[in-house]
Amino acid sequence: MPYKEKTIEKKYFAIGEVASMFNVATSLIRFWESEFDIIRPKKNRKGNRQFTKEDIENVRLIYHLVKERGFTLQGAKEMLKNDTYSIKNKMEIIDSLNKVKQFLVDLRGQI
């Protein structure tokens, strides 16, 4: 039986890592944390924020609404309060379509 290495999956991410995922400043992540109660990173003994994958998904939702769709903070809060499931579903569809688009662009480049 061949030996398989276990991949170690990271549980927590620093605020700098989260900010770089979305190409925004750490101050914006801290601001969104104060404005949106769905972002709740844990804090270690030093007081550093530790974001889970769920926190990152919630940042992604807010980023999508505010930066990509142009909602105001109040508008984003209302959307999240009314229909978080629908927003997540639409984001997944957009991601899938972007992957298909990228595949087609790469394919066209190979022809």
N, CA, C and O atoms as a GROMACS GRO file, in nm:
protein
  444
    1MET      N    1   0.085  -0.119   0.000
    1MET     CA    2   0.000   0.000   0.000
    1MET      C    3   0.089   0.125   0.000
    1MET      O    4   0.168   0.143   0.092
    2PRO      N    5   0.077   0.210  -0.101
    2PRO     CA    6   0.164   0.328  -0.109
    2PRO      C    7   0.130   0.429   0.001
    2PRO      O    8   0.014   0.446   0.040
    3TYR      N    9   0.233   0.493   0.047
    3TYR     CA   10   0.218   0.596   0.150
    3TYR      C   11   0.170   0.726   0.086
    3TYR      O   12   0.227   0.773  -0.012
    4LYS      N   13   0.065   0.782   0.142
    4LYS     CA   14   0.014   0.910   0.092
    4LYS      C   15   0.036   1.016   0.199
    4LYS      O   16   0.002   0.996   0.316
    5GLU      N   17   0.092   1.128   0.157
    5GLU     CA   18   0.109   1.238   0.250
    5GLU      C   19  -0.024   1.305   0.275
    5GLU      O   20  -0.103   1.328   0.182
    6LYS      N   21  -0.049   1.337   0.399
    6LYS     CA   22  -0.169   1.412   0.431
    6LYS      C   23  -0.143   1.559   0.403
    6LYS      O   24  -0.038   1.613   0.439
    7THR      N   25  -0.237   1.622   0.338
    7THR     CA   26  -0.222   1.765   0.315
    7THR      C   27  -0.274   1.838   0.438
    7THR      O   28  -0.382   1.807   0.491
    8ILE      N   29  -0.198   1.932   0.481
    8ILE     CA   30  -0.238   2.009   0.599
    8ILE      C   31  -0.319   2.128   0.551
    8ILE      O   32  -0.273   2.208   0.470
    9GLU      N   33  -0.439   2.136   0.602
    9GLU     CA   34  -0.527   2.245   0.562
    9GLU      C   35  -0.525   2.353   0.669
    9GLU      O   36  -0.542   2.324   0.788
   10LYS      N   37  -0.505   2.472   0.627
   10LYS     CA   38  -0.495   2.584   0.719
   10LYS      C   39  -0.633   2.617   0.776
   10LYS      O   40  -0.730   2.626   0.701
   11LYS      N   41  -0.641   2.635   0.909
   11LYS     CA   42  -0.768   2.666   0.973
   11LYS      C   43  -0.790   2.817   0.989
   11LYS      O   44  -0.902   2.866   0.976
   12TYR      N   45  -0.682   2.888   1.017
   12TYR     CA   46  -0.694   3.031   1.044
   12TYR      C   47  -0.602   3.111   0.954
   12TYR      O   48  -0.493   3.066   0.917
   13PHE      N   49  -0.648   3.230   0.918
   13PHE     CA   50  -0.573   3.319   0.831
   13PHE      C   51  -0.558   3.454   0.900
   13PHE      O   52  -0.651   3.501   0.966
   14ALA      N   53  -0.443   3.515   0.885
   14ALA     CA   54  -0.418   3.648   0.942
   14ALA      C   55  -0.491   3.752   0.857
   14ALA      O   56  -0.526   3.727   0.742
   15ILE      N   57  -0.512   3.868   0.916
   15ILE     CA   58  -0.584   3.974   0.845
   15ILE      C   59  -0.509   4.017   0.718
   15ILE      O   60  -0.572   4.051   0.618
   16GLY      N   61  -0.377   4.015   0.722
   16GLY     CA   62  -0.298   4.050   0.604
   16GLY      C   63  -0.321   3.953   0.489
   16GLY      O   64  -0.327   3.993   0.373
   17GLU      N   65  -0.334   3.824   0.523
   17GLU     CA   66  -0.360   3.723   0.420
   17GLU      C   67  -0.498   3.744   0.359
   17GLU      O   68  -0.515   3.733   0.237
   18VAL      N   69  -0.596   3.774   0.443
   18VAL     CA   70  -0.732   3.797   0.394
   18VAL      C   71  -0.736   3.921   0.306
   18VAL      O   72  -0.798   3.920   0.200
   19ALA      N   73  -0.670   4.026   0.349
   19ALA     CA   74  -0.667   4.150   0.270
   19ALA      C   75  -0.603   4.126   0.134
   19ALA      O   76  -0.650   4.178   0.033
   20SER      N   77  -0.495   4.048   0.131
   20SER     CA   78  -0.429   4.024   0.002
   20SER      C   79  -0.513   3.935  -0.089
   20SER      O   80  -0.500   3.943  -0.211
   21MET      N   81  -0.598   3.849  -0.033
   21MET     CA   82  -0.687   3.766  -0.115
   21MET      C   83  -0.780   3.853  -0.198
   21MET      O   84  -0.816   3.818  -0.311
   22PHE      N   85  -0.819   3.967  -0.142
   22PHE     CA   86  -0.914   4.056  -0.209
   22PHE      C   87  -0.848   4.182  -0.262
   22PHE      O   88  -0.915   4.270  -0.317
   23ASN      N   89  -0.716   4.191  -0.246
   23ASN     CA   90  -0.640   4.306  -0.292
   23ASN      C   91  -0.694   4.437  -0.233
   23ASN      O   92  -0.713   4.535  -0.305
   24VAL      N   93  -0.717   4.435  -0.102
   24VAL     CA   94  -0.764   4.554  -0.030
   24VAL      C   95  -0.673   4.576   0.091
   24VAL      O   96  -0.593   4.489   0.126
   25ALA      N   97  -0.685   4.690   0.153
   25ALA     CA   98  -0.606   4.722   0.272
   25ALA      C   99  -0.663   4.650   0.394
   25ALA      O  100  -0.782   4.623   0.401
   26THR      N  101  -0.576   4.621   0.490
   26THR     CA  102  -0.622   4.556   0.613
   26THR      C  103  -0.721   4.646   0.688
   26THR      O  104  -0.811   4.597   0.756
   27SER      N  105  -0.705   4.777   0.674
   27SER     CA  106  -0.797   4.869   0.742
   27SER      C  107  -0.940   4.852   0.690
   27SER      O  108  -1.035   4.869   0.766
   28LEU      N  109  -0.955   4.819   0.562
   28LEU     CA  110  -1.089   4.797   0.508
   28LEU      C  111  -1.151   4.672   0.568
   28LEU      O  112  -1.270   4.670   0.599
   29ILE      N  113  -1.072   4.567   0.586
   29ILE     CA  114  -1.122   4.445   0.648
   29ILE      C  115  -1.166   4.474   0.792
   29ILE      O  116  -1.271   4.427   0.835
   30ARG      N  117  -1.085   4.550   0.866
   30ARG     CA  118  -1.121   4.586   1.004
   30ARG      C  119  -1.250   4.670   1.004
   30ARG      O  120  -1.336   4.652   1.090
   31PHE      N  121  -1.261   4.762   0.908
   31PHE     CA  122  -1.381   4.846   0.900
   31PHE      C  123  -1.504   4.760   0.872
   31PHE      O  124  -1.607   4.775   0.938
   32TRP      N  125  -1.493   4.670   0.775
   32TRP     CA  126  -1.607   4.582   0.744
   32TRP      C  127  -1.642   4.496   0.865
   32TRP      O  128  -1.760   4.469   0.889
   33GLU      N  129  -1.542   4.454   0.940
   33GLU     CA  130  -1.568   4.374   1.060
   33GLU      C  131  -1.653   4.452   1.160
   33GLU      O  132  -1.741   4.397   1.225
   34SER      N  133  -1.625   4.583   1.171
   34SER     CA  134  -1.703   4.665   1.264
   34SER      C  135  -1.843   4.695   1.210
   34SER      O  136  -1.935   4.719   1.288
   35GLU      N  137  -1.860   4.693   1.078
   35GLU     CA  138  -1.988   4.727   1.017
   35GLU      C  139  -2.081   4.606   0.996
   35GLU      O  140  -2.203   4.621   1.001
   36PHE      N  141  -2.024   4.489   0.972
   36PHE     CA  142  -2.103   4.371   0.940
   36PHE      C  143  -2.081   4.264   1.046
   36PHE      O  144  -1.969   4.219   1.070
   37ASP      N  145  -2.190   4.224   1.110
   37ASP     CA  146  -2.176   4.126   1.219
   37ASP      C  147  -2.153   3.983   1.170
   37ASP      O  148  -2.133   3.894   1.252
   38ILE      N  149  -2.154   3.960   1.040
   38ILE     CA  150  -2.127   3.824   0.991
   38ILE      C  151  -1.977   3.795   0.985
   38ILE      O  152  -1.937   3.680   0.966
   39ILE      N  153  -1.894   3.898   1.001
   39ILE     CA  154  -1.749   3.878   1.006
   39ILE      C  155  -1.710   3.878   1.153
   39ILE      O  156  -1.714   3.982   1.220
   40ARG      N  157  -1.673   3.760   1.204
   40ARG     CA  158  -1.639   3.748   1.345
   40ARG      C  159  -1.510   3.668   1.365
   40ARG      O  160  -1.515   3.553   1.410
   41PRO      N  161  -1.397   3.727   1.332
   41PRO     CA  162  -1.273   3.651   1.350
   41PRO      C  163  -1.243   3.633   1.499
   41PRO      O  164  -1.276   3.718   1.582
   42LYS      N  165  -1.180   3.522   1.529
   42LYS     CA  166  -1.134   3.500   1.666
   42LYS      C  167  -1.009   3.584   1.686
   42LYS      O  168  -0.945   3.625   1.589
   43LYS      N  169  -0.976   3.609   1.811
   43LYS     CA  170  -0.852   3.681   1.839
   43LYS      C  171  -0.767   3.595   1.929
   43LYS      O  172  -0.815   3.534   2.024
   44ASN      N  173  -0.637   3.590   1.898
   44ASN     CA  174  -0.546   3.511   1.980
   44ASN      C  175  -0.507   3.591   2.104
   44ASN      O  176  -0.558   3.701   2.127
   45ARG      N  177  -0.417   3.537   2.184
   45ARG     CA  178  -0.376   3.604   2.308
   45ARG      C  179  -0.316   3.741   2.284
   45ARG      O  180  -0.331   3.832   2.366
   46LYS      N  181  -0.249   3.756   2.171
   46LYS     CA  182  -0.189   3.886   2.137
   46LYS      C  183  -0.293   3.985   2.085
   46LYS      O  184  -0.263   4.104   2.073
   47GLY      N  185  -0.413   3.938   2.054
   47GLY     CA  186  -0.516   4.025   1.999
   47GLY      C  187  -0.520   4.026   1.847
   47GLY      O  188  -0.595   4.102   1.788
   48ASN      N  189  -0.438   3.940   1.784
   48ASN     CA  190  -0.439   3.931   1.638
   48ASN      C  191  -0.563   3.856   1.590
   48ASN      O  192  -0.603   3.755   1.649
   49ARG      N  193  -0.623   3.907   1.484
   49ARG     CA  194  -0.742   3.843   1.430
   49ARG      C  195  -0.704   3.714   1.358
   49ARG      O  196  -0.603   3.707   1.288
   50GLN      N  197  -0.788   3.612   1.376
   50GLN     CA  198  -0.770   3.484   1.310
   50GLN      C  199  -0.899   3.452   1.235
   50GLN      O  200  -1.001   3.419   1.297
   51PHE      N  201  -0.894   3.462   1.103
   51PHE     CA  202  -1.012   3.444   1.020
   51PHE      C  203  -1.025   3.298   0.979
   51PHE      O  204  -0.928   3.234   0.938
   52THR      N  205  -1.148   3.244   0.991
   52THR     CA  206  -1.177   3.109   0.945
   52THR      C  207  -1.219   3.117   0.798
   52THR      O  208  -1.237   3.225   0.743
   53LYS      N  209  -1.235   3.000   0.736
   53LYS     CA  210  -1.281   2.999   0.597
   53LYS      C  211  -1.422   3.058   0.587
   53LYS      O  212  -1.456   3.123   0.488
   54GLU      N  213  -1.503   3.037   0.689
   54GLU     CA  214  -1.638   3.095   0.690
   54GLU      C  215  -1.630   3.248   0.694
   54GLU      O  216  -1.704   3.316   0.623
   55ASP      N  217  -1.540   3.301   0.776
   55ASP     CA  218  -1.521   3.446   0.780
   55ASP      C  219  -1.479   3.498   0.643
   55ASP      O  220  -1.526   3.602   0.598
   56ILE      N  221  -1.389   3.425   0.578
   56ILE     CA  222  -1.340   3.468   0.447
   56ILE      C  223  -1.453   3.465   0.344
   56ILE      O  224  -1.461   3.553   0.259
   57GLU      N  225  -1.538   3.364   0.352
   57GLU     CA  226  -1.655   3.359   0.261
   57GLU      C  227  -1.746   3.479   0.285
   57GLU      O  228  -1.802   3.534   0.190
   58ASN      N  229  -1.762   3.518   0.411
   58ASN     CA  230  -1.846   3.634   0.442
   58ASN      C  231  -1.782   3.763   0.393
   58ASN      O  232  -1.852   3.853   0.346
   59VAL      N  233  -1.649   3.774   0.403
   59VAL     CA  234  -1.579   3.890   0.346
   59VAL      C  235  -1.600   3.891   0.196
   59VAL      O  236  -1.620   3.996   0.136
   60ARG      N  237  -1.595   3.773   0.136
   60ARG     CA  238  -1.615   3.762  -0.009
   60ARG      C  239  -1.755   3.810  -0.049
   60ARG      O  240  -1.770   3.878  -0.151
   61LEU      N  241  -1.856   3.776   0.030
   61LEU     CA  242  -1.992   3.824   0.003
   61LEU      C  243  -1.998   3.976   0.007
   61LEU      O  244  -2.055   4.040  -0.082
   62ILE      N  245  -1.938   4.033   0.110
   62ILE     CA  246  -1.939   4.179   0.125
   62ILE      C  247  -1.861   4.244   0.012
   62ILE      O  248  -1.904   4.345  -0.045
   63TYR      N  249  -1.745   4.187  -0.020
   63TYR     CA  250  -1.665   4.239  -0.131
   63TYR      C  251  -1.746   4.238  -0.261
   63TYR      O  252  -1.745   4.335  -0.336
   64HIS      N  253  -1.814   4.127  -0.285
   64HIS     CA  254  -1.896   4.115  -0.406
   64HIS      C  255  -2.002   4.224  -0.412
   64HIS      O  256  -2.019   4.290  -0.514
   65LEU      N  257  -2.073   4.243  -0.301
   65LEU     CA  258  -2.181   4.342  -0.300
   65LEU      C  259  -2.129   4.485  -0.311
   65LEU      O  260  -2.181   4.565  -0.389
   66VAL      N  261  -2.026   4.516  -0.233
   66VAL     CA  262  -1.979   4.655  -0.225
   66VAL      C  263  -1.887   4.692  -0.342
   66VAL      O  264  -1.905   4.795  -0.405
   67LYS      N  265  -1.789   4.608  -0.369
   67LYS     CA  266  -1.687   4.642  -0.470
   67LYS      C  267  -1.727   4.603  -0.612
   67LYS      O  268  -1.701   4.678  -0.706
   68GLU      N  269  -1.790   4.487  -0.627
   68GLU     CA  270  -1.823   4.441  -0.762
   68GLU      C  271  -1.961   4.488  -0.808
   68GLU      O  272  -1.980   4.521  -0.925
   69ARG      N  273  -2.056   4.489  -0.717
   69ARG     CA  274  -2.192   4.528  -0.758
   69ARG      C  275  -2.224   4.674  -0.726
   69ARG      O  276  -2.325   4.726  -0.774
   70GLY      N  277  -2.140   4.741  -0.647
   70GLY     CA  278  -2.157   4.884  -0.622
   70GLY      C  279  -2.260   4.921  -0.517
   70GLY      O  280  -2.309   5.034  -0.516
   71PHE      N  281  -2.293   4.829  -0.428
   71PHE     CA  282  -2.389   4.859  -0.321
   71PHE      C  283  -2.325   4.953  -0.218
   71PHE      O  284  -2.204   4.951  -0.198
   72THR      N  285  -2.408   5.034  -0.155
   72THR     CA  286  -2.362   5.110  -0.040
   72THR      C  287  -2.352   5.012   0.077
   72THR      O  288  -2.401   4.900   0.069
   73LEU      N  289  -2.289   5.055   0.185
   73LEU     CA  290  -2.280   4.966   0.302
   73LEU      C  291  -2.419   4.931   0.353
   73LEU      O  292  -2.447   4.816   0.387
   74GLN      N  293  -2.507   5.031   0.358
   74GLN     CA  294  -2.643   5.006   0.406
   74GLN      C  295  -2.717   4.911   0.312
   74GLN      O  296  -2.789   4.822   0.358
   75GLY      N  297  -2.700   4.930   0.183
   75GLY     CA  298  -2.763   4.841   0.085
   75GLY      C  299  -2.712   4.698   0.098
   75GLY      O  300  -2.789   4.603   0.088
   76ALA      N  301  -2.581   4.684   0.120
   76ALA     CA  302  -2.523   4.551   0.138
   76ALA      C  303  -2.577   4.486   0.264
   76ALA      O  304  -2.607   4.366   0.264
   77LYS      N  305  -2.588   4.563   0.372
   77LYS     CA  306  -2.642   4.509   0.498
   77LYS      C  307  -2.784   4.459   0.478
   77LYS      O  308  -2.820   4.352   0.526
   78GLU      N  309  -2.865   4.536   0.406
   78GLU     CA  310  -3.004   4.495   0.382
   78GLU      C  311  -3.011   4.370   0.296
   78GLU      O  312  -3.092   4.281   0.321
   79MET      N  313  -2.926   4.362   0.193
   79MET     CA  314  -2.923   4.242   0.108
   79MET      C  315  -2.885   4.119   0.190
   79MET      O  316  -2.946   4.013   0.175
   80LEU      N  317  -2.784   4.133   0.276
   80LEU     CA  318  -2.740   4.020   0.357
   80LEU      C  319  -2.846   3.980   0.460
   80LEU      O  320  -2.863   3.862   0.491
   81LYS      N  321  -2.918   4.080   0.511
   81LYS     CA  322  -3.022   4.050   0.609
   81LYS      C  323  -3.140   3.977   0.543
   81LYS      O  324  -3.201   3.888   0.603
   82ASN      N  325  -3.172   4.016   0.420
   82ASN     CA  326  -3.290   3.962   0.353
   82ASN      C  327  -3.267   3.828   0.284
   82ASN      O  328  -3.353   3.740   0.290
   83ASP      N  329  -3.151   3.811   0.217
   83ASP     CA  330  -3.136   3.692   0.134
   83ASP      C  331  -2.991   3.652   0.111
   83ASP      O  332  -2.942   3.659  -0.002
   84THR      N  333  -2.923   3.610   0.215
   84THR     CA  334  -2.783   3.568   0.203
   84THR      C  335  -2.769   3.448   0.112
   84THR      O  336  -2.675   3.441   0.033
   85TYR      N  337  -2.862   3.354   0.120
   85TYR     CA  338  -2.854   3.232   0.038
   85TYR      C  339  -2.856   3.266  -0.110
   85TYR      O  340  -2.776   3.212  -0.187
   86SER      N  341  -2.944   3.353  -0.151
   86SER     CA  342  -2.956   3.391  -0.292
   86SER      C  343  -2.828   3.458  -0.340
   86SER      O  344  -2.784   3.434  -0.453
   87ILE      N  345  -2.769   3.542  -0.258
   87ILE     CA  346  -2.645   3.611  -0.296
   87ILE      C  347  -2.534   3.509  -0.315
   87ILE      O  348  -2.460   3.515  -0.414
   88LYS      N  349  -2.520   3.414  -0.221
   88LYS     CA  350  -2.417   3.310  -0.232
   88LYS      C  351  -2.438   3.229  -0.359
   88LYS      O  352  -2.342   3.196  -0.429
   89ASN      N  353  -2.562   3.196  -0.388
   89ASN     CA  354  -2.595   3.117  -0.506
   89ASN      C  355  -2.555   3.191  -0.633
   89ASN      O  356  -2.494   3.133  -0.723
   90LYS      N  357  -2.588   3.319  -0.641
   90LYS     CA  358  -2.553   3.400  -0.758
   90LYS      C  359  -2.402   3.412  -0.773
   90LYS      O  360  -2.351   3.409  -0.885
   91MET      N  361  -2.330   3.426  -0.661
   91MET     CA  362  -2.185   3.436  -0.668
   91MET      C  363  -2.124   3.307  -0.720
   91MET      O  364  -2.029   3.311  -0.798
   92GLU      N  365  -2.178   3.193  -0.680
   92GLU     CA  366  -2.129   3.064  -0.729
   92GLU      C  367  -2.152   3.052  -0.879
   92GLU      O  368  -2.066   3.001  -0.951
   93ILE      N  369  -2.267   3.098  -0.926
   93ILE     CA  370  -2.296   3.094  -1.069
   93ILE      C  371  -2.199   3.184  -1.145
   93ILE      O  372  -2.146   3.144  -1.249
   94ILE      N  373  -2.174   3.304  -1.093
   94ILE     CA  374  -2.081   3.397  -1.157
   94ILE      C  375  -1.941   3.336  -1.162
   94ILE      O  376  -1.873   3.344  -1.265
   95ASP      N  377  -1.898   3.274  -1.052
   95ASP     CA  378  -1.766   3.209  -1.049
   95ASP      C  379  -1.757   3.099  -1.154
   95ASP      O  380  -1.657   3.087  -1.224
   96SER      N  381  -1.862   3.018  -1.164
   96SER     CA  382  -1.864   2.909  -1.263
   96SER      C  383  -1.856   2.964  -1.404
   96SER      O  384  -1.782   2.913  -1.487
   97LEU      N  385  -1.933   3.068  -1.431
   97LEU     CA  386  -1.932   3.128  -1.565
   97LEU      C  387  -1.795   3.189  -1.597
   97LEU      O  388  -1.748   3.180  -1.711
   98ASN      N  389  -1.731   3.250  -1.497
   98ASN     CA  390  -1.598   3.306  -1.520
   98ASN      C  391  -1.496   3.197  -1.550
   98ASN      O  392  -1.405   3.218  -1.631
   99LYS      N  393  -1.510   3.081  -1.486
   99LYS     CA  394  -1.419   2.969  -1.513
   99LYS      C  395  -1.440   2.916  -1.655
   99LYS      O  396  -1.344   2.887  -1.726
  100VAL      N  397  -1.566   2.906  -1.696
  100VAL     CA  398  -1.596   2.862  -1.833
  100VAL      C  399  -1.540   2.963  -1.933
  100VAL      O  400  -1.482   2.924  -2.034
  101LYS      N  401  -1.559   3.092  -1.905
  101LYS     CA  402  -1.507   3.196  -1.993
  101LYS      C  403  -1.356   3.186  -2.006
  101LYS      O  404  -1.302   3.192  -2.116
  102GLN      N  405  -1.288   3.169  -1.892
  102GLN     CA  406  -1.142   3.158  -1.895
  102GLN      C  407  -1.098   3.035  -1.974
  102GLN      O  408  -1.001   3.040  -2.049
  103PHE      N  409  -1.170   2.925  -1.956
  103PHE     CA  410  -1.140   2.803  -2.031
  103PHE      C  411  -1.152   2.829  -2.181
  103PHE      O  412  -1.065   2.790  -2.258
  104LEU      N  413  -1.261   2.895  -2.222
  104LEU     CA  414  -1.282   2.923  -2.363
  104LEU      C  415  -1.177   3.019  -2.419
  104LEU      O  416  -1.132   3.003  -2.533
  105VAL      N  417  -1.138   3.118  -2.340
  105VAL     CA  418  -1.034   3.211  -2.384
  105VAL      C  419  -0.902   3.137  -2.401
  105VAL      O  420  -0.830   3.160  -2.498
  106ASP      N  421  -0.870   3.049  -2.307
  106ASP     CA  422  -0.746   2.969  -2.317
  106ASP      C  423  -0.752   2.877  -2.439
  106ASP      O  424  -0.653   2.860  -2.510
  107LEU      N  425  -0.868   2.818  -2.462
  107LEU     CA  426  -0.887   2.728  -2.574
  107LEU      C  427  -0.867   2.802  -2.708
  107LEU      O  428  -0.802   2.753  -2.799
  108ARG      N  429  -0.926   2.921  -2.715
  108ARG     CA  430  -0.912   3.003  -2.835
  108ARG      C  431  -0.765   3.039  -2.860
  108ARG      O  432  -0.720   3.046  -2.974
  109GLY      N  433  -0.693   3.063  -2.752
  109GLY     CA  434  -0.551   3.095  -2.765
  109GLY      C  435  -0.468   2.979  -2.816
  109GLY      O  436  -0.362   2.999  -2.875
  110GLN      N  437  -0.516   2.858  -2.796
  110GLN     CA  438  -0.444   2.739  -2.842
  110GLN      C  439  -0.472   2.705  -2.986
  110GLN      O  440  -0.400   2.626  -3.048
  111ILE      N  441  -0.578   2.762  -3.041
  111ILE     CA  442  -0.617   2.730  -3.180
  111ILE      C  443  -0.533   2.807  -3.278
  111ILE      O  444  -0.552   2.793  -3.399
   0.00000   0.00000   0.00000
